[in-house]
Amino acid sequence: MAILVIAEHNNAALGAATLNTVAAAQQIGGDIHVLVAGAGCAAVAEAAAKVAGVSKVLVADSAALAHQLPENLAPLVAELGKGYSHVLAAATTTGKNVLPRVAALLDVDQISEIIKVLAPDTFQRPIYAGNAIATVQSSAAVKVITVRGTGFDAAAAEGGSASIEAIGAGADAGISSFVAEELAKSERPELTAAKVIVSGGRGMQNGDNFALLYKLADKLGAAVGASRAAVDAGFVPNDMQVGQTGKIVAPQLYIAVGISGAIQHLAGMKDSKVIVAINKDEEAPIFQVADYGLVGDLFDLVPELEKAL
């Protein structure tokens, strides 16, 4: 039994989510092969070859795969997937964009966002915004699976010595093209990889007040997130959203400031190791999942906390 893991990368560095996906593959068991599809991605392939547990790295290097457009990548993965028992990708924007197409091309069901492996054909995944856990068993010849990174500890990035093999990249489908991208640049950690996250909600009142959280985050070396209410109100960009329709995170420390704790938000952060809530409403649902709670005015408490650090 061999497992194909689709690498998450930007043609220069291997994405952290790939390590969590490899960890899930290790729990399934079998030879683990990693597909690095991109353009000028030799450095990514070398990094993937060093990941513990990986036995082979397949490299598809082509201009048509430079931006990993799903219309070009999915046929390649589907063709390769016929020779594997499982095809895995991280449940990121890229993984969610590519793997449904792969499942359709292979005429199998997709199993989405697994958080636990019970057997090679049996998995657990959250449903109803994480309020229930479904156990899913698949009899498909090829099991196409996205992996929720917060459910698996990352595999070691060093220690492996996999072979690297170049493969054909396939043709450009010609039905989509890359136009442009706008990347938000920040010196703070990326949300899904941060060990500490400070998030603000509707209680911040406006976008300017997020400056309080930025100062606190800089002291803690933390990423800054937001609830959907704060994003919908225009306080901050939507790439900062934590929640069921945003980013799923599980840092060592999550500080929720002015966040009531709607189920949509809790679904994205309740797996955090330690949760601290700051809210003036002592009945706020966020306190039901918080390990530590501060009841009071955030505009008084946050500056005090920042000064104490």
C-alpha beads as a LAMMPS data file, in Angstrom:
LAMMPS data file: protein, C-alpha beads

309 atoms
308 bonds

1 atom types
1 bond types

-500.0 500.0 xlo xhi
-500.0 500.0 ylo yhi
-500.0 500.0 zlo zhi

Masses

1 110.0

Atoms # bond

1 1 1 0.000 0.000 0.000
2 1 1 1.447 3.334 -1.073
3 1 1 0.164 6.802 -0.238
4 1 1 0.539 9.921 -2.364
5 1 1 0.795 13.236 -0.501
6 1 1 0.380 16.461 -2.473
7 1 1 2.970 18.958 -1.261
8 1 1 1.883 22.449 -0.269
9 1 1 4.498 24.970 -1.423
10 1 1 5.240 28.265 -3.162
11 1 1 7.963 26.900 -5.486
12 1 1 10.593 28.039 -2.984
13 1 1 9.736 26.467 0.363
14 1 1 7.718 23.502 1.575
15 1 1 4.511 24.526 3.331
16 1 1 4.169 23.574 6.998
17 1 1 0.797 21.947 6.310
18 1 1 2.575 19.250 4.287
19 1 1 4.253 17.978 7.457
20 1 1 0.871 17.486 9.134
21 1 1 -0.404 15.668 6.058
22 1 1 2.624 13.362 6.078
23 1 1 1.918 12.656 9.760
24 1 1 -1.610 11.560 8.822
25 1 1 -0.165 9.344 6.085
26 1 1 2.180 7.740 8.624
27 1 1 -0.809 6.789 10.766
28 1 1 -2.476 5.147 7.752
29 1 1 0.694 3.147 7.113
30 1 1 2.573 2.238 3.962
31 1 1 5.136 3.824 1.660
32 1 1 4.706 7.589 1.500
33 1 1 5.412 9.402 -1.757
34 1 1 5.233 13.191 -1.997
35 1 1 4.301 14.980 -5.212
36 1 1 5.948 18.363 -5.706
37 1 1 4.224 20.020 -8.669
38 1 1 5.351 23.485 -9.683
39 1 1 7.944 25.404 -11.670
40 1 1 11.544 25.828 -10.549
41 1 1 10.679 23.848 -7.427
42 1 1 13.890 21.857 -6.929
43 1 1 14.455 23.359 -3.470
44 1 1 10.978 22.209 -2.400
45 1 1 11.702 18.679 -3.607
46 1 1 14.946 18.605 -1.624
47 1 1 13.119 19.758 1.508
48 1 1 10.397 17.140 0.976
49 1 1 13.031 14.418 0.622
50 1 1 14.315 15.242 4.117
51 1 1 10.907 14.816 5.794
52 1 1 10.874 11.829 8.125
53 1 1 8.800 8.943 6.809
54 1 1 8.865 9.913 3.126
55 1 1 10.319 7.242 0.826
56 1 1 10.063 8.967 -2.570
57 1 1 9.540 12.470 -3.940
58 1 1 7.984 12.892 -7.378
59 1 1 8.764 16.185 -9.087
60 1 1 6.574 17.571 -11.855
61 1 1 8.317 20.752 -13.008
62 1 1 6.498 22.750 -15.669
63 1 1 5.487 26.316 -16.398
64 1 1 1.884 25.066 -16.556
65 1 1 2.128 24.157 -12.866
66 1 1 3.840 27.343 -11.709
67 1 1 0.754 28.540 -9.822
68 1 1 -0.756 25.092 -9.230
69 1 1 -3.939 25.907 -11.112
70 1 1 -6.341 23.065 -10.266
71 1 1 -7.380 22.643 -13.893
72 1 1 -3.784 21.657 -14.690
73 1 1 -2.829 19.937 -11.443
74 1 1 -5.911 17.752 -10.889
75 1 1 -5.534 15.614 -14.065
76 1 1 -1.895 14.943 -13.162
77 1 1 -2.782 13.912 -9.592
78 1 1 -5.697 11.779 -10.771
79 1 1 -3.517 9.902 -13.255
80 1 1 -0.848 9.298 -10.622
81 1 1 -3.492 8.457 -8.039
82 1 1 -4.580 5.339 -9.918
83 1 1 -1.414 3.671 -8.649
84 1 1 -1.978 4.512 -4.973
85 1 1 -4.327 3.400 -2.219
86 1 1 -4.669 6.919 -0.788
87 1 1 -4.224 10.461 -2.106
88 1 1 -3.821 13.067 0.636
89 1 1 -3.579 16.852 0.684
90 1 1 -3.820 19.460 3.403
91 1 1 -7.258 21.023 3.887
92 1 1 -5.963 24.400 2.719
93 1 1 -7.198 26.607 -0.093
94 1 1 -5.040 24.654 -2.548
95 1 1 -6.013 21.232 -1.249
96 1 1 -9.716 22.075 -1.227
97 1 1 -9.395 23.404 -4.764
98 1 1 -7.610 20.396 -6.240
99 1 1 -8.761 17.233 -4.484
100 1 1 -12.516 17.420 -5.271
101 1 1 -11.546 17.494 -8.932
102 1 1 -9.231 14.526 -8.398
103 1 1 -12.015 12.562 -6.699
104 1 1 -14.374 13.336 -9.563
105 1 1 -11.835 12.225 -12.171
106 1 1 -11.270 8.984 -10.248
107 1 1 -15.040 8.565 -9.716
108 1 1 -14.712 8.157 -5.939
109 1 1 -16.037 10.004 -2.906
110 1 1 -13.786 12.501 -1.173
111 1 1 -13.316 12.352 2.593
112 1 1 -12.848 15.904 3.846
113 1 1 -10.840 17.312 6.746
114 1 1 -10.019 14.181 8.691
115 1 1 -8.736 14.694 12.235
116 1 1 -7.995 11.075 13.164
117 1 1 -7.075 7.793 11.482
118 1 1 -8.790 4.750 12.985
119 1 1 -7.785 2.297 10.241
120 1 1 -6.523 2.549 6.656
121 1 1 -10.146 2.746 5.499
122 1 1 -11.728 4.462 8.529
123 1 1 -11.372 8.070 9.602
124 1 1 -12.902 10.699 11.849
125 1 1 -13.924 14.172 10.689
126 1 1 -15.812 17.029 12.373
127 1 1 -19.358 17.898 11.303
128 1 1 -21.880 20.520 12.439
129 1 1 -19.145 23.106 13.024
130 1 1 -17.206 20.636 15.149
131 1 1 -20.091 19.853 17.506
132 1 1 -20.105 16.221 16.383
133 1 1 -17.451 13.854 15.068
134 1 1 -18.374 11.531 12.213
135 1 1 -16.649 8.192 11.691
136 1 1 -16.349 7.534 7.958
137 1 1 -15.403 4.222 6.345
138 1 1 -14.556 4.057 2.649
139 1 1 -14.450 1.084 0.308
140 1 1 -13.124 3.143 -2.617
141 1 1 -10.173 1.719 -4.506
142 1 1 -8.410 5.072 -4.104
143 1 1 -9.219 7.079 -1.001
144 1 1 -9.029 10.817 -1.695
145 1 1 -8.633 12.700 1.573
146 1 1 -8.017 16.228 2.828
147 1 1 -6.314 16.500 6.211
148 1 1 -7.079 19.110 8.852
149 1 1 -3.614 20.094 10.033
150 1 1 -4.680 20.834 13.602
151 1 1 -5.602 17.173 14.055
152 1 1 -2.068 15.839 13.553
153 1 1 1.289 16.801 15.010
154 1 1 3.725 17.718 12.243
155 1 1 6.132 15.089 10.977
156 1 1 9.808 15.865 11.515
157 1 1 11.171 18.106 8.760
158 1 1 14.610 16.485 9.032
159 1 1 15.783 12.918 9.227
160 1 1 14.476 11.511 5.962
161 1 1 16.491 10.551 2.880
162 1 1 13.913 9.945 0.164
163 1 1 14.815 9.456 -3.476
164 1 1 13.805 12.197 -5.926
165 1 1 12.288 11.249 -9.285
166 1 1 11.305 13.592 -12.110
167 1 1 7.985 12.804 -13.808
168 1 1 6.045 14.213 -16.730
169 1 1 3.978 17.256 -15.840
170 1 1 1.189 16.836 -18.381
171 1 1 -0.118 19.485 -20.731
172 1 1 -1.627 22.869 -19.989
173 1 1 -5.397 22.382 -20.063
174 1 1 -5.759 25.880 -21.483
175 1 1 -9.044 26.552 -19.672
176 1 1 -7.722 28.844 -16.954
177 1 1 -4.843 31.252 -16.549
178 1 1 -3.081 33.005 -13.708
179 1 1 -3.683 36.758 -13.743
180 1 1 -2.261 38.233 -10.530
181 1 1 -2.013 37.799 -6.798
182 1 1 -1.957 40.220 -3.905
183 1 1 -0.101 38.887 -0.893
184 1 1 -0.439 40.463 2.530
185 1 1 3.069 40.824 3.952
186 1 1 3.659 40.846 7.676
187 1 1 6.587 40.304 10.001
188 1 1 4.245 38.472 12.362
189 1 1 3.810 34.681 12.050
190 1 1 1.264 33.284 9.610
191 1 1 -2.013 32.454 11.362
192 1 1 -2.150 28.725 10.696
193 1 1 1.491 28.219 11.746
194 1 1 1.630 30.545 14.781
195 1 1 2.169 29.164 18.280
196 1 1 0.466 32.208 19.815
197 1 1 -2.547 34.046 18.351
198 1 1 -4.290 37.192 19.547
199 1 1 -7.727 37.661 17.969
200 1 1 -10.195 40.519 18.128
201 1 1 -13.943 40.579 17.622
202 1 1 -16.821 42.985 17.315
203 1 1 -15.953 44.334 20.759
204 1 1 -12.920 46.084 19.241
205 1 1 -15.482 48.595 17.842
206 1 1 -13.366 49.633 14.839
207 1 1 -10.282 48.754 12.860
208 1 1 -8.107 51.432 14.462
209 1 1 -8.508 49.777 17.847
210 1 1 -6.808 46.639 16.530
211 1 1 -3.587 48.592 17.130
212 1 1 -3.975 47.472 20.776
213 1 1 -3.806 43.861 19.675
214 1 1 -0.869 44.475 17.340
215 1 1 1.167 45.883 20.247
216 1 1 0.265 42.906 22.427
217 1 1 1.037 40.472 19.613
218 1 1 4.449 42.039 19.005
219 1 1 5.329 41.515 22.670
220 1 1 4.250 37.864 22.462
221 1 1 5.639 37.122 18.995
222 1 1 2.079 36.274 18.030
223 1 1 -0.090 36.322 14.920
224 1 1 -3.224 38.484 14.884
225 1 1 -6.605 37.074 13.916
226 1 1 -10.219 38.182 13.981
227 1 1 -13.741 36.860 14.263
228 1 1 -16.100 36.828 11.321
229 1 1 -18.077 39.673 12.916
230 1 1 -14.966 41.883 12.906
231 1 1 -14.187 40.985 9.297
232 1 1 -17.779 41.507 8.120
233 1 1 -17.798 44.898 9.850
234 1 1 -14.747 45.906 7.814
235 1 1 -12.403 46.230 10.776
236 1 1 -9.713 43.994 9.237
237 1 1 -9.093 42.038 5.995
238 1 1 -10.740 38.642 5.585
239 1 1 -7.393 36.815 5.499
240 1 1 -7.298 37.390 9.270
241 1 1 -10.549 35.517 9.896
242 1 1 -10.468 32.549 12.266
243 1 1 -13.464 30.251 12.187
244 1 1 -15.431 27.680 10.277
245 1 1 -15.432 29.844 7.136
246 1 1 -11.977 31.252 7.875
247 1 1 -8.792 29.606 9.066
248 1 1 -8.711 26.631 11.413
249 1 1 -6.015 27.119 14.043
250 1 1 -4.725 25.250 17.096
251 1 1 -1.904 27.297 18.654
252 1 1 -0.316 26.750 22.047
253 1 1 -2.000 29.958 23.258
254 1 1 -5.105 31.676 21.859
255 1 1 -6.163 35.046 23.299
256 1 1 -9.708 36.064 22.312
257 1 1 -10.375 39.758 22.864
258 1 1 -13.874 41.171 22.543
259 1 1 -15.098 37.948 20.945
260 1 1 -18.456 36.619 22.127
261 1 1 -17.776 33.044 21.025
262 1 1 -20.268 32.329 18.253
263 1 1 -20.221 28.700 17.108
264 1 1 -18.719 29.782 13.766
265 1 1 -15.657 31.153 15.564
266 1 1 -15.334 28.360 18.112
267 1 1 -15.168 25.794 15.314
268 1 1 -11.935 27.388 14.138
269 1 1 -10.044 27.700 17.426
270 1 1 -11.397 25.444 20.153
271 1 1 -8.574 22.929 19.663
272 1 1 -6.079 25.535 20.927
273 1 1 -4.020 24.204 23.830
274 1 1 -4.726 27.178 26.142
275 1 1 -7.531 29.692 25.545
276 1 1 -7.693 33.082 27.261
277 1 1 -10.840 35.194 26.865
278 1 1 -11.228 38.908 27.575
279 1 1 -14.821 40.147 27.421
280 1 1 -16.997 42.524 29.415
281 1 1 -19.981 40.136 29.204
282 1 1 -19.501 37.402 31.795
283 1 1 -22.231 35.356 30.070
284 1 1 -20.407 35.313 26.721
285 1 1 -20.170 31.767 25.269
286 1 1 -16.413 32.163 24.805
287 1 1 -15.963 31.621 28.550
288 1 1 -17.376 28.094 28.216
289 1 1 -14.313 26.989 26.242
290 1 1 -11.755 29.335 27.829
291 1 1 -9.125 28.041 30.254
292 1 1 -8.716 31.553 31.662
293 1 1 -11.197 34.412 31.553
294 1 1 -10.941 38.132 32.261
295 1 1 -14.257 39.951 32.663
296 1 1 -13.890 43.646 32.048
297 1 1 -13.357 46.423 29.527
298 1 1 -10.821 45.287 26.961
299 1 1 -9.654 48.867 26.474
300 1 1 -8.436 48.803 30.077
301 1 1 -7.328 45.176 30.332
302 1 1 -5.357 44.814 27.090
303 1 1 -3.062 47.822 27.736
304 1 1 -2.499 46.555 31.304
305 1 1 -1.614 43.104 29.983
306 1 1 0.702 44.554 27.358
307 1 1 2.528 46.710 29.945
308 1 1 2.955 43.727 32.268
309 1 1 4.771 41.670 29.631

Bonds

1 1 1 2
2 1 2 3
3 1 3 4
4 1 4 5
5 1 5 6
6 1 6 7
7 1 7 8
8 1 8 9
9 1 9 10
10 1 10 11
11 1 11 12
12 1 12 13
13 1 13 14
14 1 14 15
15 1 15 16
16 1 16 17
17 1 17 18
18 1 18 19
19 1 19 20
20 1 20 21
21 1 21 22
22 1 22 23
23 1 23 24
24 1 24 25
25 1 25 26
26 1 26 27
27 1 27 28
28 1 28 29
29 1 29 30
30 1 30 31
31 1 31 32
32 1 32 33
33 1 33 34
34 1 34 35
35 1 35 36
36 1 36 37
37 1 37 38
38 1 38 39
39 1 39 40
40 1 40 41
41 1 41 42
42 1 42 43
43 1 43 44
44 1 44 45
45 1 45 46
46 1 46 47
47 1 47 48
48 1 48 49
49 1 49 50
50 1 50 51
51 1 51 52
52 1 52 53
53 1 53 54
54 1 54 55
55 1 55 56
56 1 56 57
57 1 57 58
58 1 58 59
59 1 59 60
60 1 60 61
61 1 61 62
62 1 62 63
63 1 63 64
64 1 64 65
65 1 65 66
66 1 66 67
67 1 67 68
68 1 68 69
69 1 69 70
70 1 70 71
71 1 71 72
72 1 72 73
73 1 73 74
74 1 74 75
75 1 75 76
76 1 76 77
77 1 77 78
78 1 78 79
79 1 79 80
80 1 80 81
81 1 81 82
82 1 82 83
83 1 83 84
84 1 84 85
85 1 85 86
86 1 86 87
87 1 87 88
88 1 88 89
89 1 89 90
90 1 90 91
91 1 91 92
92 1 92 93
93 1 93 94
94 1 94 95
95 1 95 96
96 1 96 97
97 1 97 98
98 1 98 99
99 1 99 100
100 1 100 101
101 1 101 102
102 1 102 103
103 1 103 104
104 1 104 105
105 1 105 106
106 1 106 107
107 1 107 108
108 1 108 109
109 1 109 110
110 1 110 111
111 1 111 112
112 1 112 113
113 1 113 114
114 1 114 115
115 1 115 116
116 1 116 117
117 1 117 118
118 1 118 119
119 1 119 120
120 1 120 121
121 1 121 122
122 1 122 123
123 1 123 124
124 1 124 125
125 1 125 126
126 1 126 127
127 1 127 128
128 1 128 129
129 1 129 130
130 1 130 131
131 1 131 132
132 1 132 133
133 1 133 134
134 1 134 135
135 1 135 136
136 1 136 137
137 1 137 138
138 1 138 139
139 1 139 140
140 1 140 141
141 1 141 142
142 1 142 143
143 1 143 144
144 1 144 145
145 1 145 146
146 1 146 147
147 1 147 148
148 1 148 149
149 1 149 150
150 1 150 151
151 1 151 152
152 1 152 153
153 1 153 154
154 1 154 155
155 1 155 156
156 1 156 157
157 1 157 158
158 1 158 159
159 1 159 160
160 1 160 161
161 1 161 162
162 1 162 163
163 1 163 164
164 1 164 165
165 1 165 166
166 1 166 167
167 1 167 168
168 1 168 169
169 1 169 170
170 1 170 171
171 1 171 172
172 1 172 173
173 1 173 174
174 1 174 175
175 1 175 176
176 1 176 177
177 1 177 178
178 1 178 179
179 1 179 180
180 1 180 181
181 1 181 182
182 1 182 183
183 1 183 184
184 1 184 185
185 1 185 186
186 1 186 187
187 1 187 188
188 1 188 189
189 1 189 190
190 1 190 191
191 1 191 192
192 1 192 193
193 1 193 194
194 1 194 195
195 1 195 196
196 1 196 197
197 1 197 198
198 1 198 199
199 1 199 200
200 1 200 201
201 1 201 202
202 1 202 203
203 1 203 204
204 1 204 205
205 1 205 206
206 1 206 207
207 1 207 208
208 1 208 209
209 1 209 210
210 1 210 211
211 1 211 212
212 1 212 213
213 1 213 214
214 1 214 215
215 1 215 216
216 1 216 217
217 1 217 218
218 1 218 219
219 1 219 220
220 1 220 221
221 1 221 222
222 1 222 223
223 1 223 224
224 1 224 225
225 1 225 226
226 1 226 227
227 1 227 228
228 1 228 229
229 1 229 230
230 1 230 231
231 1 231 232
232 1 232 233
233 1 233 234
234 1 234 235
235 1 235 236
236 1 236 237
237 1 237 238
238 1 238 239
239 1 239 240
240 1 240 241
241 1 241 242
242 1 242 243
243 1 243 244
244 1 244 245
245 1 245 246
246 1 246 247
247 1 247 248
248 1 248 249
249 1 249 250
250 1 250 251
251 1 251 252
252 1 252 253
253 1 253 254
254 1 254 255
255 1 255 256
256 1 256 257
257 1 257 258
258 1 258 259
259 1 259 260
260 1 260 261
261 1 261 262
262 1 262 263
263 1 263 264
264 1 264 265
265 1 265 266
266 1 266 267
267 1 267 268
268 1 268 269
269 1 269 270
270 1 270 271
271 1 271 272
272 1 272 273
273 1 273 274
274 1 274 275
275 1 275 276
276 1 276 277
277 1 277 278
278 1 278 279
279 1 279 280
280 1 280 281
281 1 281 282
282 1 282 283
283 1 283 284
284 1 284 285
285 1 285 286
286 1 286 287
287 1 287 288
288 1 288 289
289 1 289 290
290 1 290 291
291 1 291 292
292 1 292 293
293 1 293 294
294 1 294 295
295 1 295 296
296 1 296 297
297 1 297 298
298 1 298 299
299 1 299 300
300 1 300 301
301 1 301 302
302 1 302 303
303 1 303 304
304 1 304 305
305 1 305 306
306 1 306 307
307 1 307 308
308 1 308 309
